Amino acid sequence: MSEINDTAILKQQYANASNLNTRISIHDKYSTNKMGFGNWIVSNYRIDKGMKVLELGCGTGNMWKDRDDVINSCSKLVLSDFSEGMVATTKENLSNYDNIEYRVIDIQEIPYEDETFDVVIANMMLYHVPDIDRGLAEVRRVLKKNGSFYCATYGEHGIIEYLSKILSTYGVEDNVNKNFTLQNGYEILSKSFSKVERLEYKDSLAVTYVDDMVDYIYSLQSMTSLSNVPKNEIREILLQNMTNGILNVPKEYGMFIAS
């Protein structure tokens, strides 16, 4: 698929918060690790008083809700996304802070001077970047010499791999974007950063109401082969894979800290 088509699909999928909220909600409801992935990510941030922070790919801004202490520590917090719709949603969700700036930014062309930020964040988005080496070069450019880059991602042995196995009859394949995963992220980051640390978040889904999982499946761009398959058929497959009323779905998530 061409870069132009990839970008068009990305803009369509993230034009508004609907699909993203569907995917977030199933994690909120059924994750077995009750700490929550977002809470875990933020717990690993080291944001000291007066730091300048840039987030690329902020999505709905949900990660920053109820985090007054972290936000107030920043002398400046720039929340940005490739999608204008996401930036608008973030601004609606977090509008009461004088130190937050909202911007539409492409990681491949970050509109700030060299060594502007103490911290740069790019969670669950690097695999979408057409030229990831260029994007990471830009991150390093705007990051101060002793700054930190935080980037969460998924692994290659999680939800999509599981779903592709149980739905293989319908032509579902494990075609999840593997441009930046827990498996290859260290090597990719090491090209641009001298120090890289990998952290893994232990979790899974224990789904008790399969209709939620059905909605999740149909929100995924990678499940296009199911577009003409009635949801009831998918529901029956999921019901057959339940054990004691629970559909156990593996998850593989984590993050890298680079400097």
C-alpha positions in Angstrom: 0.0 0.0 0.0 1.4 3.4 -0.9 2.3 6.0 1.7 -0.5 8.3 0.4 -3.1 5.6 0.8 -1.8 4.7 4.3 -2.1 8.4 5.3 -5.7 8.6 3.9 -6.8 5.5 5.8 -5.1 6.8 9.0 -6.9 10.2 8.6 -10.2 8.4 8.1 -9.8 6.0 11.0 -8.8 8.8 13.4 -11.0 11.6 12.0 -13.0 11.5 15.2 -12.9 9.8 18.5 -15.6 7.2 17.9 -13.5 4.1 16.9 -10.8 5.1 19.3 -13.3 5.3 22.2 -14.7 1.9 21.3 -11.2 0.4 21.6 -10.4 2.3 24.8 -13.7 1.2 26.5 -13.1 -2.5 26.2 -9.7 -2.2 27.9 -11.3 -0.1 30.7 -14.0 -2.7 31.3 -12.2 -6.0 31.0 -8.5 -5.6 31.6 -7.3 -8.0 34.3 -4.5 -5.6 35.4 -6.6 -3.0 37.3 -3.8 -0.4 37.4 -4.7 0.5 33.9 -2.3 0.9 31.0 -2.6 4.7 30.9 -1.9 4.9 34.7 1.1 2.6 34.3 2.5 4.7 31.4 2.2 8.0 33.3 3.7 6.3 36.4 6.9 5.9 34.4 7.2 9.5 33.4 9.8 11.7 35.1 8.4 15.2 34.7 10.1 17.6 37.1 8.9 21.1 38.0 9.3 23.6 35.2 9.9 21.1 32.4 8.6 21.6 28.8 6.8 18.6 27.5 5.6 17.7 24.0 3.1 14.9 23.3 2.8 13.7 19.7 -0.4 11.7 18.9 -2.3 12.8 22.0 -5.6 11.2 20.7 -8.5 12.3 22.9 -6.3 13.6 25.6 -7.8 11.0 27.9 -4.4 10.2 29.4 -4.2 13.7 30.9 -7.6 13.7 32.7 -7.4 14.1 36.4 -3.6 14.6 36.3 -3.4 18.1 37.7 -0.2 17.4 39.5 1.7 16.3 36.4 0.2 19.0 34.2 0.9 21.8 36.7 4.5 20.6 36.9 5.0 21.5 33.3 6.0 25.1 32.5 4.6 24.2 29.0 2.7 21.2 27.8 2.1 20.9 24.0 -0.6 18.3 23.2 -0.6 17.5 19.5 -2.0 15.1 17.0 -1.8 14.4 13.3 -5.6 14.6 13.3 -7.5 17.9 13.6 -10.5 16.0 15.0 -8.4 14.5 17.8 -6.9 17.9 18.7 -10.3 19.4 18.9 -11.5 16.6 21.2 -8.5 16.9 23.4 -9.1 20.7 23.7 -12.7 20.0 24.8 -11.6 17.5 27.4 -8.8 19.6 28.8 -9.6 23.3 28.4 -8.9 24.7 31.9 -5.1 24.9 31.9 -3.1 28.0 31.0 0.1 26.1 30.3 -1.4 23.7 27.7 -1.0 24.4 24.0 -3.0 22.4 21.4 -1.5 21.9 17.9 -1.8 19.7 14.8 1.7 18.3 14.2 3.2 15.7 12.0 6.1 14.0 13.9 8.1 14.1 10.6 8.1 17.9 10.7 8.0 19.1 14.3 7.6 23.0 14.2 9.9 23.8 17.1 13.6 24.7 17.4 16.4 22.4 18.4 16.5 21.3 22.1 13.1 22.9 23.0 11.7 20.1 25.2 12.8 18.2 28.3 10.3 15.4 27.6 8.7 14.1 24.3 5.9 11.5 24.4 4.6 9.4 21.5 2.3 6.7 22.7 0.7 4.1 20.5 1.4 6.0 17.3 5.0 5.4 16.0 3.9 2.4 13.9 1.7 4.8 11.9 4.6 7.1 10.9 5.5 6.7 7.2 9.2 7.5 7.7 9.8 6.5 11.3 13.6 7.2 11.2 12.8 10.8 10.0 10.2 11.1 12.8 12.6 9.9 15.5 15.3 12.2 14.1 12.9 15.1 14.6 12.1 13.9 18.2 15.8 13.8 19.0 16.3 17.3 17.4 13.7 19.0 19.6 14.7 17.1 22.7 17.2 18.7 25.1 20.5 16.8 25.5 19.5 15.2 28.8 15.8 14.9 27.8 13.7 11.7 27.8 11.5 10.2 25.0 8.6 8.0 26.1 6.8 5.8 23.6 4.3 3.1 24.4 3.4 0.4 21.9 2.0 -3.1 21.5 3.7 -6.5 21.0 3.2 -8.9 18.2 1.5 -11.6 20.3 -1.6 -9.9 21.7 -5.2 -9.4 20.8 -5.0 -9.3 17.0 -2.9 -12.5 16.8 -5.5 -14.2 19.0 -8.5 -12.9 17.0 -6.9 -13.9 13.7 -6.6 -17.5 14.9 -10.2 -17.9 16.1 -11.6 -16.0 13.1 -9.3 -17.5 10.4 -12.4 -19.1 8.8 -13.5 -15.7 7.7 -10.2 -14.8 6.1 -9.0 -12.7 9.1 -5.2 -12.6 9.1 -2.7 -11.2 11.6 -1.9 -8.2 9.5 -1.4 -5.9 12.4 1.0 -3.0 11.7 4.4 -4.2 12.9 6.4 -1.1 12.0 7.1 -0.4 15.7 6.4 -3.1 18.3 7.8 -4.3 21.6 9.8 -6.8 19.5 11.6 -4.4 17.1 11.3 -1.1 18.9 14.6 -1.3 20.8 16.5 -1.8 17.5 14.7 1.1 15.8 15.2 3.5 18.7 18.8 2.6 19.1 19.6 4.2 15.7 18.7 7.6 17.1 19.2 7.2 20.9 22.2 6.0 22.9 20.2 4.7 25.8 17.0 2.7 25.4 15.0 0.9 28.1 12.1 -1.6 27.5 9.3 -2.0 30.0 6.5 -4.5 29.7 3.0 -4.2 31.1 1.4 -7.5 32.2 -2.3 -7.7 31.3 -5.1 -9.5 29.5 -8.8 -9.2 28.8 -11.4 -11.2 30.6 -14.5 -10.4 28.6 -17.9 -11.4 30.0 -20.2 -9.7 27.5 -19.2 -10.7 24.0 -21.2 -8.0 22.2 -18.6 -5.5 23.5 -15.9 -7.6 21.9 -17.9 -7.7 18.6 -18.0 -3.9 18.6 -14.3 -3.8 19.3 -13.6 -6.1 16.4 -15.6 -4.1 13.9 -13.9 -0.9 15.0 -10.5 -2.3 13.8 -9.2 -1.3 10.4 -7.4 -4.7 10.2 -10.8 -6.5 10.3 -12.0 -5.3 6.8 -12.5 -8.9 5.7 -15.5 -9.1 8.1 -17.3 -6.1 6.5 -19.9 -8.4 4.9 -20.1 -10.9 7.8 -23.2 -10.6 10.0 -22.2 -9.7 13.6 -24.2 -12.6 14.9 -21.8 -15.1 13.3 -18.8 -13.5 14.9 -20.7 -13.4 18.2 -21.3 -17.2 18.0 -17.6 -17.8 17.4 -16.7 -15.8 20.5 -19.3 -17.6 22.6 -17.7 -20.9 21.5 -14.3 -19.8 22.8 -15.6 -18.7 26.2 -14.6 -20.7 29.3 -16.9 -20.5 32.4 -18.5 -17.4 30.9 -15.3 -15.6 30.2 -13.5 -14.9 26.9 -9.8 -14.8 27.8 -7.9 -12.6 25.4 -4.1 -12.1 25.7 -2.6 -8.6 25.6 0.9 -7.5 25.0 1.7 -3.9 25.7 4.7 -1.9 27.1 6.8 1.1 26.5 10.3 2.3 25.7 12.2 5.1 27.5 15.0 6.6 25.3 17.5 9.3 26.0 
